[in-house]
Amino acid sequence: MTDFDARWLGEPSLKFGDGEAKDPRAGLLKHGPWTPGEESSHNDIYVGFIGTSHSISAVKRLFTEMETVIPRDEEEPQRHKPPFPALGTDSAFRASFTMLDRWTWEMPPSDVELVTDEPTTDKSVETLLDLMEIYIKDLAGDDPPPNVIVISLPEEIEEACTPPDKSKPKMKAGDTDFHDRIKTFGLEYDVPTQLIRPSSLRFDADEGQEKAEVAWNLAVAMLYKSREGHPWKLGHLENDTCYAGISFYRVRHGNQNQTRASLAQVFLGTGESFVLRGGQAVRDESTGNNHLTEDSAEEIVGQILDQYKRKRRGAEPSRFVLHKTSRFLPGEREGFKRGAGDIDKLDFVTVRDGDPVRLYSSGNYPPLRGTVVTPKGENKHFLYTQGYTPAIQTYPGPRIPAPITVELDPEVCHSSYEEICEEILSFTKLDWNTSDFAKKKPVTIRVAQAVGAILAEADKRGITVKPQYYYYM
């Protein structure tokens, strides 16, 4: 590529309790979390625990330490890695953990032996999941129940459930993944869950596992899962615009080689998000891409807009933005347009990764995050969602960043590519499973892909899907 335009879009802001900031951690420290309404009250997070006596004690020690400031390992921590500020009544998080004995379920040694004595890892996982369902159902049935159930398993159980040929823990039984199944229990018994693996509690500087970093990420996730608002929201999204990402997943029942389904991860300008399950998808064997039929495309957009109107008291959006990882086929496009009805501002956008395009800077750092490169005469744009970040005065990544590709549909695109790319850049900062500055992919795509495996497991078990994202993260 020799002939192109390049421009920097700047860094999107985030909205917190009483102000805006570009850095999630700096914003939380200065302004506190964002909550709906005018008041920002203190949030008591009721925490339940499942594990052995040893593994639960390790997590509770960490949660207790999180009531005080947790310093960084470095003498002079980088700007984007401040110490953990402490939970409590005077905390920047405006939150505390409440841990009652009745919300603690310790696995007796006999239950641990049931899992570890099974002859195969598949059997160990199956036995463990049977026990977990009993434990989660019991804690969820308390009055009141905990807001979040933390599941912390000891190393001996993780090892018994991991095939010996795996270099890293991977707890699966056939096509059932332990993590995905746990999330379906949360859907079924109406309580979000938080898994904490043994490695997360081994604070080793050589492995890059700092206690302050773990505390930051846990606090953000637990705050969101407690259902009391969000740690932050995007600062400048239009309230009358509906944003959605379409992804696909392979079902785990019936003809698994041919049947795929679609899902949508939907975001509103108010900060709310929800998950919807769509209809059957078809696979293009020549490209390997998944697509929707015209009827399925119309149906899923209808679901999205119905949910939007429920959230907005019957109001229709004036603009509808749809992200997808593959190009829009003619039938698919027509179905999406029909589903959108009378909405006249439509933006259909392909967002994908992996194109062999790089931009090299003349200095020691990679290109600025927010740089967009457009080849002359083309309708696609290469957006650097990772790179040197002026807001934190560094590049926080481990390797040379590559851009994502943003391609505007040639027939359905109301907005300019600058506006589309600015919104995508904003959505890289909306993952409440971490306190990192940003991720590479926007959550409209990244989260939809991650949720698919959980929906596949819910499909297989006949479990009703709930729209709230906190059940899936």
C-alpha positions as CSV (number, residue, x, y, z in Angstrom):
1,M,0.0,0.0,0.0
2,T,1.7,3.3,-1.1
3,D,-1.2,5.7,-1.6
4,F,-3.4,6.2,1.5
5,D,-4.8,8.8,3.9
6,A,-4.1,8.6,7.6
7,R,-5.7,10.5,10.4
8,W,-5.9,10.3,14.2
9,L,-9.3,10.2,15.7
10,G,-8.4,11.1,19.3
11,E,-9.3,9.2,22.4
12,P,-12.9,8.7,23.4
13,S,-14.0,9.7,26.9
14,L,-15.8,7.5,29.5
15,K,-18.5,8.7,31.9
16,F,-18.2,8.0,35.6
17,G,-20.1,9.0,38.7
18,D,-19.5,12.7,38.6
19,G,-17.2,13.3,35.7
20,E,-15.5,12.0,32.6
21,A,-12.0,10.6,31.9
22,K,-10.2,8.7,29.2
23,D,-8.6,6.1,31.4
24,P,-10.9,3.7,33.2
25,R,-8.8,3.4,36.3
26,A,-8.1,7.2,36.6
27,G,-11.8,7.8,36.1
28,L,-12.8,5.5,38.9
29,L,-10.3,6.9,41.2
30,K,-11.4,10.5,40.6
31,H,-15.1,10.2,39.9
32,G,-16.3,6.9,41.2
33,P,-18.5,4.4,39.2
34,W,-21.4,5.4,37.0
35,T,-24.9,4.5,38.3
36,P,-28.3,5.3,36.8
37,G,-30.1,8.3,38.2
38,E,-28.7,11.3,40.0
39,E,-27.5,9.6,43.2
40,S,-24.3,7.6,43.6
41,S,-25.0,5.6,46.8
42,H,-22.7,3.1,48.4
43,N,-23.1,-0.5,47.1
44,D,-22.8,-3.5,49.4
45,I,-22.0,-6.5,47.3
46,Y,-23.3,-9.7,48.9
47,V,-20.7,-12.4,48.0
48,G,-21.2,-16.2,48.1
49,F,-18.4,-18.7,48.0
50,I,-18.0,-22.3,46.7
51,G,-14.8,-24.3,47.0
52,T,-12.8,-26.2,49.6
53,S,-11.9,-24.8,53.0
54,H,-8.4,-24.0,51.7
55,S,-9.4,-22.4,48.4
56,I,-12.2,-20.3,49.9
57,S,-9.8,-19.0,52.6
58,A,-7.4,-17.9,49.9
59,V,-10.1,-15.9,48.1
60,K,-11.5,-14.4,51.3
61,R,-7.9,-13.3,52.3
62,L,-7.7,-11.5,49.0
63,F,-11.1,-9.9,49.4
64,T,-10.2,-8.8,52.9
65,E,-6.9,-7.3,51.6
66,M,-9.0,-5.4,49.0
67,E,-10.4,-3.4,51.9
68,T,-6.9,-1.7,52.1
69,V,-4.7,-0.1,49.5
70,I,-2.7,-2.8,47.5
71,P,0.5,-1.4,46.2
72,R,2.2,-2.2,42.9
73,D,5.3,-4.4,42.7
74,E,7.3,-1.6,41.1
75,E,8.8,1.2,43.1
76,E,7.5,3.7,40.5
77,P,4.4,2.1,38.9
78,Q,3.4,3.2,35.4
79,R,0.7,5.7,35.0
80,H,-1.9,3.2,33.7
81,K,-1.1,0.8,36.6
82,P,-2.0,2.7,39.8
83,P,-2.2,0.9,43.2
84,F,-5.5,-0.7,44.0
85,P,-7.4,2.0,46.0
86,A,-9.2,-0.1,48.5
87,L,-12.9,-0.9,48.9
88,G,-15.0,0.4,51.8
89,T,-17.2,3.3,52.8
90,D,-14.7,5.9,51.6
91,S,-13.6,3.9,48.5
92,A,-13.4,5.3,45.1
93,F,-15.4,2.3,44.0
94,R,-18.2,3.2,46.5
95,A,-18.6,-0.5,47.2
96,S,-17.8,-3.1,49.9
97,F,-17.9,-6.8,50.1
98,T,-20.3,-8.4,52.5
99,M,-19.3,-12.0,53.2
100,L,-21.7,-14.0,55.5
101,D,-21.0,-17.6,56.7
102,R,-24.3,-18.8,55.4
103,W,-23.3,-17.8,51.9
104,T,-20.2,-20.1,52.0
105,W,-20.4,-23.7,50.8
106,E,-17.3,-25.7,51.6
107,M,-16.9,-28.9,49.6
108,P,-16.4,-31.8,52.1
109,P,-13.4,-34.0,51.5
110,S,-15.7,-36.8,50.4
111,D,-17.0,-34.6,47.5
112,V,-13.5,-33.7,46.5
113,E,-12.6,-37.4,46.4
114,L,-15.6,-38.1,44.2
115,V,-14.1,-35.8,41.6
116,T,-10.5,-36.7,41.9
117,D,-11.1,-40.5,42.0
118,E,-12.9,-40.6,38.7
119,P,-11.1,-42.7,36.1
120,T,-11.1,-40.0,33.4
121,T,-11.0,-36.3,33.2
122,D,-14.4,-36.3,31.4
123,K,-15.9,-38.1,34.4
124,S,-14.3,-35.8,36.8
125,V,-15.8,-32.8,35.1
126,E,-19.2,-34.3,34.9
127,T,-19.2,-35.2,38.6
128,L,-17.9,-31.8,39.5
129,L,-20.6,-30.1,37.5
130,D,-23.3,-32.2,39.2
131,L,-22.0,-31.1,42.6
132,M,-21.7,-27.5,41.5
133,E,-25.4,-27.4,40.4
134,I,-26.4,-28.5,43.9
135,Y,-24.2,-25.9,45.6
136,I,-25.3,-23.0,43.4
137,K,-29.0,-23.9,43.6
138,D,-28.7,-24.0,47.4
139,L,-27.0,-20.6,47.7
140,A,-29.2,-19.0,45.1
141,G,-32.3,-20.1,47.1
142,D,-31.2,-18.3,50.3
143,D,-33.2,-15.2,51.4
144,P,-31.7,-12.9,50.5
145,P,-29.3,-14.7,48.1
146,P,-25.8,-13.4,47.4
147,N,-25.4,-10.9,44.5
148,V,-22.6,-12.9,43.1
149,I,-21.3,-16.4,43.7
150,V,-17.5,-16.8,43.6
151,I,-16.3,-20.3,42.7
152,S,-12.7,-21.0,43.7
153,L,-11.5,-24.5,43.1
154,P,-8.3,-26.0,44.5
155,E,-5.5,-27.2,42.3
156,E,-6.2,-30.9,42.9
157,I,-9.6,-30.6,41.4
158,E,-8.4,-28.5,38.4
159,E,-5.7,-31.1,37.7
160,A,-8.2,-34.0,37.9
161,C,-10.4,-32.2,35.4
162,T,-7.7,-31.3,32.9
163,P,-6.5,-33.8,30.3
164,P,-2.9,-34.8,30.8
165,D,-1.9,-33.6,27.3
166,K,-2.9,-30.0,28.0
167,S,-0.2,-27.6,29.0
168,K,-2.7,-25.2,30.6
169,P,-5.8,-26.0,32.7
170,K,-8.8,-26.8,30.4
171,M,-11.7,-28.3,32.1
172,K,-14.0,-30.0,29.6
173,A,-16.1,-33.1,29.3
174,G,-16.7,-33.8,25.6
175,D,-18.1,-30.6,24.2
176,T,-19.1,-29.3,27.6
177,D,-16.8,-26.6,28.9
178,F,-16.8,-26.2,32.7
179,H,-16.8,-22.4,32.5
180,D,-19.7,-22.3,30.1
181,R,-21.8,-24.8,32.1
182,I,-21.2,-22.7,35.3
183,K,-22.6,-19.7,33.5
184,T,-25.7,-21.6,32.5
185,F,-26.3,-22.4,36.2
186,G,-26.2,-18.7,36.8
187,L,-28.9,-18.2,34.1
188,E,-31.0,-21.0,35.5
189,Y,-30.9,-20.0,39.1
190,D,-30.7,-16.2,38.6
191,V,-27.4,-15.4,40.1
192,P,-24.2,-14.2,38.4
193,T,-21.0,-16.2,39.0
194,Q,-17.3,-15.3,39.2
195,L,-14.8,-18.1,38.6
196,I,-11.3,-17.6,40.2
197,R,-8.8,-20.2,39.1
198,P,-5.9,-21.2,41.4
199,S,-3.4,-19.4,39.2
200,S,-5.2,-16.1,39.8
201,L,-4.3,-16.4,43.5
202,R,-0.6,-17.1,42.9
203,F,1.0,-13.7,42.9
204,D,4.2,-14.1,41.1
205,A,6.1,-11.1,39.6
206,D,7.9,-13.4,37.2
207,E,4.5,-14.5,35.7
208,G,3.2,-11.0,35.6
209,Q,0.4,-11.7,38.1
210,E,0.4,-8.7,40.4
211,K,-2.1,-8.7,43.3
212,A,-3.1,-5.1,42.6
213,E,-3.9,-6.0,39.0
214,V,-6.1,-8.9,40.1
215,A,-7.8,-6.7,42.6
216,W,-8.6,-4.0,40.0
217,N,-10.1,-6.5,37.6
218,L,-12.1,-8.4,40.3
219,A,-13.5,-5.1,41.7
220,V,-14.7,-3.9,38.3
221,A,-16.3,-7.3,37.4
222,M,-17.9,-7.8,40.9
223,L,-19.3,-4.2,40.8
224,Y,-21.0,-4.8,37.5
225,K,-22.2,-8.3,38.4
226,S,-23.9,-7.0,41.6
227,R,-26.4,-5.3,39.2
228,E,-26.0,-1.8,40.7
229,G,-25.2,0.2,37.6
230,H,-21.9,0.0,35.7
231,P,-18.3,0.9,36.5
232,W,-18.4,3.3,33.6
233,K,-20.3,4.0,30.4
234,L,-19.3,5.5,27.1
235,G,-19.2,9.3,27.3
236,H,-20.6,10.3,23.9
237,L,-23.0,7.8,22.4
238,E,-26.3,9.0,21.1
239,N,-29.2,8.0,23.4
240,D,-31.5,7.5,20.3
241,T,-29.1,5.1,18.6
242,C,-29.2,1.3,19.0
243,Y,-25.9,-0.5,18.5
244,A,-25.7,-4.2,17.9
245,G,-23.1,-6.9,17.0
246,I,-24.0,-10.1,15.3
247,S,-22.0,-13.2,15.8
248,F,-22.5,-16.9,15.3
249,Y,-22.0,-20.1,17.2
250,R,-22.1,-23.9,16.6
251,V,-24.9,-25.6,18.5
252,R,-24.1,-28.6,20.7
253,H,-27.1,-30.8,19.8
254,G,-28.6,-32.2,16.6
255,N,-26.5,-32.0,13.5
256,Q,-23.6,-30.1,14.8
257,N,-21.7,-29.9,11.5
258,Q,-24.4,-28.0,9.7
259,T,-26.5,-26.1,12.3
260,R,-25.3,-22.7,13.5
261,A,-27.2,-20.0,15.3
262,S,-26.8,-16.3,15.6
263,L,-26.7,-14.0,18.6
264,A,-26.7,-10.3,19.1
265,Q,-24.9,-8.2,21.7
266,V,-26.8,-4.9,21.9
267,F,-25.7,-1.6,23.5
268,L,-27.7,1.5,24.2
269,G,-26.5,5.0,24.7
270,T,-27.8,4.8,28.3
271,G,-25.0,2.3,29.1
272,E,-27.3,-0.7,29.1
273,S,-26.4,-3.9,27.2
274,F,-28.2,-7.1,26.6
275,V,-27.8,-10.5,24.8
276,L,-30.3,-12.0,22.4
277,R,-30.3,-15.3,20.7
278,G,-31.2,-15.3,17.0
279,G,-32.3,-18.0,14.5
280,Q,-30.4,-20.5,12.4
281,A,-27.4,-19.4,10.3
282,V,-25.9,-20.9,7.2
283,R,-22.2,-21.4,6.4
284,D,-20.6,-20.5,3.1
285,E,-18.3,-23.4,2.5
286,S,-16.3,-21.4,-0.1
287,T,-15.3,-18.7,2.3
288,G,-15.9,-20.3,5.7
289,N,-18.1,-17.4,6.7
290,N,-21.5,-17.7,8.4
291,H,-24.5,-15.7,7.3
292,L,-28.2,-15.3,8.0
293,T,-31.0,-16.1,5.7
294,E,-33.2,-13.1,4.8
295,D,-36.0,-14.2,7.2
296,S,-33.5,-14.9,10.1
297,A,-31.9,-11.5,9.5
298,E,-35.3,-9.8,9.7
299,E,-36.2,-11.7,12.8
300,I,-33.1,-10.9,14.9
301,V,-33.3,-7.2,14.1
302,G,-37.0,-7.3,15.2
303,Q,-35.9,-8.9,18.5
304,I,-33.2,-6.2,19.0
305,L,-35.6,-3.3,18.4
306,D,-38.3,-4.9,20.6
307,Q,-35.9,-5.1,23.4
308,Y,-34.7,-1.5,22.7
309,K,-38.3,-0.3,22.9
310,R,-38.9,-2.1,26.2
311,K,-35.8,-0.4,27.6
312,R,-36.8,3.0,26.2
313,R,-40.5,2.9,27.1
314,G,-41.7,2.4,23.6
315,A,-39.4,4.9,21.9
316,E,-38.0,3.9,18.5
317,P,-34.3,4.6,17.8
318,S,-33.6,7.1,15.1
319,R,-30.4,5.3,14.1
320,F,-29.5,1.6,14.0
321,V,-25.8,0.5,13.8
322,L,-25.0,-3.2,13.1
323,H,-21.5,-4.7,13.3
324,K,-20.7,-8.1,11.8
325,T,-17.5,-10.0,11.1
326,S,-18.4,-10.9,7.5
327,R,-19.7,-8.9,4.6
328,F,-23.4,-8.4,4.2
329,L,-24.9,-10.7,1.5
330,P,-27.8,-9.3,-0.6
331,G,-30.5,-11.4,1.1
332,E,-29.0,-10.8,4.6
333,R,-28.9,-7.0,3.9
334,E,-32.6,-7.0,2.8
335,G,-33.6,-8.9,5.9
336,F,-31.8,-6.5,8.2
337,K,-33.4,-3.5,6.4
338,R,-36.9,-5.0,6.6
339,G,-36.4,-5.7,10.3
340,A,-35.3,-2.1,10.8
341,G,-38.7,-0.9,9.5
342,D,-39.0,2.9,9.3
343,I,-35.6,3.7,10.8
344,D,-34.0,5.8,8.1
345,K,-30.5,6.1,9.5
346,L,-28.8,2.7,9.1
347,D,-25.2,1.8,9.3
348,F,-24.1,-1.8,8.4
349,V,-20.4,-2.3,9.2
350,T,-18.1,-5.3,8.8
351,V,-15.4,-5.5,11.5
352,R,-12.7,-8.1,11.2
353,D,-9.2,-8.9,12.2
354,G,-6.2,-10.4,10.4
355,D,-5.6,-8.4,7.3
356,P,-1.9,-8.2,6.5
357,V,-1.6,-4.4,6.8
358,R,0.9,-2.5,9.1
359,L,1.7,1.1,9.6
360,Y,5.2,1.8,10.9
361,S,6.1,5.0,12.8
362,S,9.5,6.7,12.7
363,G,9.9,6.7,16.5
364,N,10.3,4.1,19.1
365,Y,6.6,3.5,19.7
366,P,4.0,2.0,17.4
367,P,1.3,4.2,15.7
368,L,-1.1,6.1,17.9
369,R,-4.1,4.3,19.1
370,G,-7.0,5.9,17.2
371,T,-5.1,6.1,13.9
372,V,-7.2,5.1,10.9
373,V,-5.5,4.4,7.5
374,T,-7.6,4.5,4.3
375,P,-6.3,3.3,1.0
376,K,-7.2,5.6,-1.8
377,G,-10.3,4.5,-3.7
378,E,-11.3,1.8,-1.3
379,N,-14.2,1.4,1.1
380,K,-12.3,-0.2,3.9
381,H,-10.3,1.4,6.7
382,F,-7.6,0.1,9.0
383,L,-8.2,1.2,12.5
384,Y,-5.5,1.0,15.2
385,T,-7.4,0.2,18.4
386,Q,-4.1,-0.6,20.1
387,G,-0.9,1.4,19.9
388,Y,0.8,4.3,21.7
389,T,-1.8,5.8,23.9
390,P,-1.3,9.5,24.8
391,A,-3.8,9.4,27.7
392,I,-1.5,7.0,29.6
393,Q,1.8,8.1,27.8
394,T,2.8,4.5,26.8
395,Y,1.9,1.6,24.7
396,P,0.6,-1.0,27.2
397,G,0.7,-4.1,24.8
398,P,3.2,-6.9,24.7
399,R,3.8,-7.0,21.0
400,I,3.7,-4.9,17.8
401,P,0.0,-4.0,17.3
402,A,-2.0,-4.7,14.1
403,P,-5.1,-2.8,13.1
404,I,-8.6,-4.1,12.7
405,T,-10.4,-3.7,9.4
406,V,-13.6,-1.6,9.2
407,E,-15.6,-1.9,6.0
408,L,-18.7,0.1,5.5
409,D,-21.5,-1.6,3.6
410,P,-21.6,-0.1,0.1
411,E,-25.4,0.1,0.0
412,V,-26.4,0.8,3.6
413,C,-24.3,3.3,5.5
414,H,-25.7,6.6,6.6
415,S,-22.7,7.9,8.6
416,S,-19.2,8.9,7.7
417,Y,-16.3,6.4,8.2
418,E,-14.8,8.8,10.8
419,E,-18.0,8.6,13.0
420,I,-18.2,4.8,12.6
421,C,-14.5,4.3,13.5
422,E,-14.8,6.7,16.5
423,E,-17.7,4.6,17.8
424,I,-15.8,1.3,17.3
425,L,-12.8,2.8,19.1
426,S,-15.2,3.7,22.0
427,F,-16.6,0.2,22.1
428,T,-13.0,-1.2,22.7
429,K,-13.3,0.4,26.2
430,L,-16.5,-1.2,27.3
431,D,-15.4,-4.6,28.6
432,W,-16.4,-4.7,32.3
433,N,-14.6,-8.0,32.8
434,T,-11.3,-6.0,33.1
435,S,-10.0,-2.6,34.1
436,D,-7.6,-2.5,31.2
437,F,-7.5,0.7,29.2
438,A,-8.9,-1.0,26.0
439,K,-9.1,-4.2,24.1
440,K,-8.4,-4.8,20.4
441,K,-11.9,-5.6,19.3
442,P,-15.1,-3.7,20.1
443,V,-17.4,-5.3,22.6
444,T,-20.1,-5.5,19.9
445,I,-18.0,-8.2,18.3
446,R,-15.7,-9.5,21.0
447,V,-18.3,-10.1,23.6
448,A,-20.8,-11.6,21.2
449,Q,-18.2,-14.2,20.2
450,A,-17.5,-15.1,23.8
451,V,-21.2,-15.4,24.7
452,G,-21.8,-17.8,21.9
453,A,-20.3,-20.8,23.7
454,I,-22.5,-20.2,26.7
455,L,-25.6,-19.9,24.6
456,A,-24.7,-23.2,22.9
457,E,-24.5,-24.9,26.3
458,A,-27.8,-23.3,27.3
459,D,-29.4,-24.5,24.0
460,K,-28.2,-28.0,24.7
461,R,-29.7,-28.0,28.2
462,G,-33.0,-26.2,27.3
463,I,-32.2,-23.3,29.6
464,T,-34.0,-20.0,29.1
465,V,-31.7,-17.3,28.0
466,K,-31.7,-14.0,29.9
467,P,-30.7,-10.8,28.2
468,Q,-28.6,-9.3,30.9
469,Y,-24.9,-9.5,30.1
470,Y,-23.7,-10.0,33.7
471,Y,-24.8,-13.6,33.6
472,Y,-22.4,-14.4,30.8
473,M,-19.2,-12.6,31.8
